[in-house]
Amino acid sequence: MILPDSTLGVLGGGQLGRMFCVAARTMGYRVWVLDPDPGSPAGSIADRHLKADYLDPAALEDMAEHCAAITTEFENVPAETLEFLESRTPVRPGSRAVAIARDRILEKTFIREQGLATAPFFAIEKSEDLHTACAGLNMPALLKTAQLGYDGKGQFAVNNIEDARSGFRQLQETPCVLEERVDLAQEVSVILARGSNGDVAVYPLGENLHVNGILDTTRVPANIDKKTAEQAKAMAIRLAEAMQYCGVLAVEFFLTRGGELLINEMAPRPHNSGHYTLDAALTSQFEQQVRTLCGLPPGSTELLSPVVMVNILGDLWKDGTPHWEQLFRHPQVKLHLYGKHHARAGRKMGHYNCLAKELPQASSIAQEIRAALSPAE
């Protein structure tokens, strides 16, 4: 076990890294952040911010020497970085799991290899692959970049072969997946923590609503039957065990109108849909990240209250400063801002959690605050 007063490292300095820093320092650890951005939200509160590239040899040597263990904030850290560090110090999750999760082709293939369902898809490596893929799928479909796509970026709607060719050209003919659109009833996610000894703790399912490809709200507990919820948890655990995973893992699911549960994607880190755990669970997902990194047993995932998490995007600042006083009038609402200095459309600036005895009441409060926050009102 790595105990308090040790130094932990995190690769990436955005809001997820920031919330990891808060959890780690609260638990008595020191934290180093590697992120080239001098305005990094995590770097601003870390014990040390290494403002260097993720492949910088001196920075990596420094982290390997001084950090008792290292984790990642996002999955697009260069593979060489993870491989170098894990040869010198514990890195959790490891490079294999991160490599699978960062590439949609590898990810979906791996999921299928575990006997788990995804939406029908084809890997697109070159333009000649598009004809076979379009013929083999029911339209409409989505063309998605295999790497670096998030929050709806790197995606094109496809209704025919001409759309597919146009989208592939606009994506610079990088590797992609062409995925059949499913008849969607709900989107849900499972957040779990798996320790180095294989112990697993799973949170209650979250029900997610996306707007323009970006997560807008997460409602917990999800409005889903118990059998389906247990099936989703079992599928997520199977993935974690197949990767010998150590850390916090998020698995997103599509639930079709026919009742089929399909895995959409996974994230080898805390996830936006798990931010409700900061206020409504006995152990936050970021404390779990610290625990699993340090070889400690996962904490309890007990839900303390029904909750609705609402993302705050930079669009809210378009007409001025949001009316925060309207939010603070609600004693059961918790605001989390990420320390980002420049608001822009689509950028995640923070979130708030609305807690109540019943989920409809929490949803009502969330809607009321959404309307009251806008400077235009």
Secondary structure, DSSP 8 states (H G I E B T S, - for coil): ---TT-EEEEE--SHHHHHHHHHHHHTT-EEEEE-S-TT-TTTTTSSEEE-S-TT-HHHHHHHHHH-SEEEESSTTS-HHHHHHHHTTS-BSS-HHHHHHHH-HHHHHHHHHHTT-----EEEESSTTHHHHHHHHS-SSEEEEESSS--TTTTEEEESSHHHHHHHHHHTTT--EEEEE---EEEEEEEEEEE-TTS-EEE---EEEEEETTEEEEEEES-S--HHHHHHHHHHHHHHHHHTT--EEEEEEEEEETTS-EEEEEEESS--GGGTTHHHHBSS-HHHHHHHHHTT-------B-S-EEEEEEEGGGGTTSS--HHHHHT-TTEEEEE---S---TT-EEEEEEEE-SSHHHHHHHHHHHHHHH-TT-
